[in-house]
Amino acid sequence: MTDLIQQRSKTHGDFIQGAEIFASEMKQVAQKWLDGHLDNCQFYALTMQSVKRTRILGGNPHFADHWEDLANYATLGGRLNLTDEEDLTEEEEAPAVALPVVNFTKA
């Protein structure tokens, strides 16, 4: 287990330092979600992006996986991966651009 932690610290950074970076960033994200400004998919994507940014800031910023994951979570959070043919509903109060929202309650 210790070997894995040492190995990961080279790419992901120090865990304690990472926790501080992550907590600082997540306070804003969580508040926007609690206020209803973000839906669950957006909240989840931003949370995972925070993890990746934490690893970039505290670990190896040249580790390509961090950047690829960051871009992919943006794609998922923005529903950029969905096609027009998929069953979508629109967010009631979209600020500037209406993004499709998947209706998870539909049977």
Buried (B, 14 or more C-beta within 10 A) or exposed (E): EEEEEEEEBEBBBEEEBBEEBBEEBBEEBBEBBEEEEBBEBBBBBBBBBBBBBBBBBBBBEEBEEBEEBBEBBBEBBBBEEBEEEEEBEEBEEEEEEEBBBBEEEEE
